[in-house]
Amino acid sequence: MDALAGFLGEFRHAIDEKGRLTLPARIREQLGPEFVVTKGLDACLFFYPAAEWASLEARLRALPLTQKDARAFVRLFFAGAAECRSDGQGRVLLPAALRQYAGLTKEGVVVGVSSRVEVWQPEAWDRYVADADATYAEIAERLGGL
């Protein structure tokens, strides 16, 4: 990622019959040649560039093995992960289990979220945005403003 910005924007792209999603050129460039896709929160997928994944992996590795919630989260997070790369046409093959988890069939919404990319099922994204937009200012206030 360049010094000016992390991942930004919202893009809608078709998913072909083989389960491939085209990523916008800027997002592909920022993700790099190899990246990791895993189960995200809120029933979406998280895409991490290699360096960000390594940082996240180190933080998760530091969680206490003695805590049941930590073990459960780490298991599911890593078990659902897949190393990916885009092809010459900018498409990434989304593993079937991850497509099923996120409810992705014919289209995906690619969302830049600073250090990661999220991919959402379109109707789920639209619902999420509608719900969050209604309380956007309140959320900012609870988080301490900008």
Contacts in CASP RR format, 6 or more apart in sequence:
PFRMAT RR
TARGET T0000
AUTHOR 0000-0000-0000
METHOD contacts of the structure
MODEL  1
MDALAGFLGEFRHAIDEKGRLTLPARIREQLGPEFVVTKGLDACLFFYPA
AEWASLEARLRALPLTQKDARAFVRLFFAGAAECRSDGQGRVLLPAALRQ
YAGLTKEGVVVGVSSRVEVWQPEAWDRYVADADATYAEIAERLGGL
1 7 0 8 1.000
1 30 0 8 1.000
1 49 0 8 1.000
2 30 0 8 1.000
6 30 0 8 1.000
6 112 0 8 1.000
6 114 0 8 1.000
6 115 0 8 1.000
7 27 0 8 1.000
7 30 0 8 1.000
7 112 0 8 1.000
7 113 0 8 1.000
7 114 0 8 1.000
7 115 0 8 1.000
7 116 0 8 1.000
7 117 0 8 1.000
8 112 0 8 1.000
9 111 0 8 1.000
9 112 0 8 1.000
10 109 0 8 1.000
10 110 0 8 1.000
10 111 0 8 1.000
10 112 0 8 1.000
11 24 0 8 1.000
11 27 0 8 1.000
11 109 0 8 1.000
11 110 0 8 1.000
11 111 0 8 1.000
12 107 0 8 1.000
12 108 0 8 1.000
12 109 0 8 1.000
12 110 0 8 1.000
12 122 0 8 1.000
13 21 0 8 1.000
13 22 0 8 1.000
13 23 0 8 1.000
13 24 0 8 1.000
13 107 0 8 1.000
13 108 0 8 1.000
13 110 0 8 1.000
14 21 0 8 1.000
14 22 0 8 1.000
14 106 0 8 1.000
14 107 0 8 1.000
14 108 0 8 1.000
15 21 0 8 1.000
15 94 0 8 1.000
15 99 0 8 1.000
15 104 0 8 1.000
15 105 0 8 1.000
15 106 0 8 1.000
15 107 0 8 1.000
15 108 0 8 1.000
16 91 0 8 1.000
18 93 0 8 1.000
19 93 0 8 1.000
19 94 0 8 1.000
19 96 0 8 1.000
19 99 0 8 1.000
20 87 0 8 1.000
20 91 0 8 1.000
20 92 0 8 1.000
20 93 0 8 1.000
20 94 0 8 1.000
21 91 0 8 1.000
21 92 0 8 1.000
21 94 0 8 1.000
21 104 0 8 1.000
21 108 0 8 1.000
21 110 0 8 1.000
21 119 0 8 1.000
22 89 0 8 1.000
22 90 0 8 1.000
22 91 0 8 1.000
23 31 0 8 1.000
23 86 0 8 1.000
23 90 0 8 1.000
23 91 0 8 1.000
23 92 0 8 1.000
23 110 0 8 1.000
23 117 0 8 1.000
24 110 0 8 1.000
25 90 0 8 1.000
27 110 0 8 1.000
27 112 0 8 1.000
27 117 0 8 1.000
28 86 0 8 1.000
28 90 0 8 1.000
30 49 0 8 1.000
31 47 0 8 1.000
31 49 0 8 1.000
31 86 0 8 1.000
31 117 0 8 1.000
32 49 0 8 1.000
32 50 0 8 1.000
33 85 0 8 1.000
34 50 0 8 1.000
34 83 0 8 1.000
34 84 0 8 1.000
34 85 0 8 1.000
35 47 0 8 1.000
35 48 0 8 1.000
35 49 0 8 1.000
35 50 0 8 1.000
35 53 0 8 1.000
35 83 0 8 1.000
35 84 0 8 1.000
35 85 0 8 1.000
36 47 0 8 1.000
36 48 0 8 1.000
36 50 0 8 1.000
36 53 0 8 1.000
36 81 0 8 1.000
36 82 0 8 1.000
36 83 0 8 1.000
36 84 0 8 1.000
37 45 0 8 1.000
37 46 0 8 1.000
37 47 0 8 1.000
37 48 0 8 1.000
37 81 0 8 1.000
37 82 0 8 1.000
37 84 0 8 1.000
37 92 0 8 1.000
37 94 0 8 1.000
37 95 0 8 1.000
37 98 0 8 1.000
38 45 0 8 1.000
38 46 0 8 1.000
38 48 0 8 1.000
38 77 0 8 1.000
38 78 0 8 1.000
38 80 0 8 1.000
38 81 0 8 1.000
38 82 0 8 1.000
38 98 0 8 1.000
39 45 0 8 1.000
39 46 0 8 1.000
39 76 0 8 1.000
39 77 0 8 1.000
39 80 0 8 1.000
39 81 0 8 1.000
39 98 0 8 1.000
39 101 0 8 1.000
39 102 0 8 1.000
40 46 0 8 1.000
40 118 0 8 1.000
42 124 0 8 1.000
42 128 0 8 1.000
43 101 0 8 1.000
43 102 0 8 1.000
43 103 0 8 1.000
43 120 0 8 1.000
43 121 0 8 1.000
43 124 0 8 1.000
44 102 0 8 1.000
44 111 0 8 1.000
44 118 0 8 1.000
44 119 0 8 1.000
44 120 0 8 1.000
44 121 0 8 1.000
44 124 0 8 1.000
44 125 0 8 1.000
45 94 0 8 1.000
45 98 0 8 1.000
45 101 0 8 1.000
45 102 0 8 1.000
45 104 0 8 1.000
45 118 0 8 1.000
45 119 0 8 1.000
45 120 0 8 1.000
46 116 0 8 1.000
46 117 0 8 1.000
46 118 0 8 1.000
47 84 0 8 1.000
47 116 0 8 1.000
47 117 0 8 1.000
47 118 0 8 1.000
47 119 0 8 1.000
48 56 0 8 1.000
48 115 0 8 1.000
48 116 0 8 1.000
52 115 0 8 1.000
52 116 0 8 1.000
60 73 0 8 1.000
60 74 0 8 1.000
60 77 0 8 1.000
60 78 0 8 1.000
63 70 0 8 1.000
63 73 0 8 1.000
63 74 0 8 1.000
64 70 0 8 1.000
65 71 0 8 1.000
80 97 0 8 1.000
80 98 0 8 1.000
80 101 0 8 1.000
82 95 0 8 1.000
82 98 0 8 1.000
84 92 0 8 1.000
84 93 0 8 1.000
84 94 0 8 1.000
85 92 0 8 1.000
86 92 0 8 1.000
87 93 0 8 1.000
94 104 0 8 1.000
94 119 0 8 1.000
98 104 0 8 1.000
99 105 0 8 1.000
102 119 0 8 1.000
102 120 0 8 1.000
102 121 0 8 1.000
102 124 0 8 1.000
103 121 0 8 1.000
103 124 0 8 1.000
104 119 0 8 1.000
104 121 0 8 1.000
105 121 0 8 1.000
107 122 0 8 1.000
108 119 0 8 1.000
108 120 0 8 1.000
108 121 0 8 1.000
108 122 0 8 1.000
109 119 0 8 1.000
109 120 0 8 1.000
109 121 0 8 1.000
109 122 0 8 1.000
109 125 0 8 1.000
110 117 0 8 1.000
110 118 0 8 1.000
110 119 0 8 1.000
111 117 0 8 1.000
111 118 0 8 1.000
111 119 0 8 1.000
111 120 0 8 1.000
111 125 0 8 1.000
112 118 0 8 1.000
120 128 0 8 1.000
132 139 0 8 1.000
140 146 0 8 1.000
END
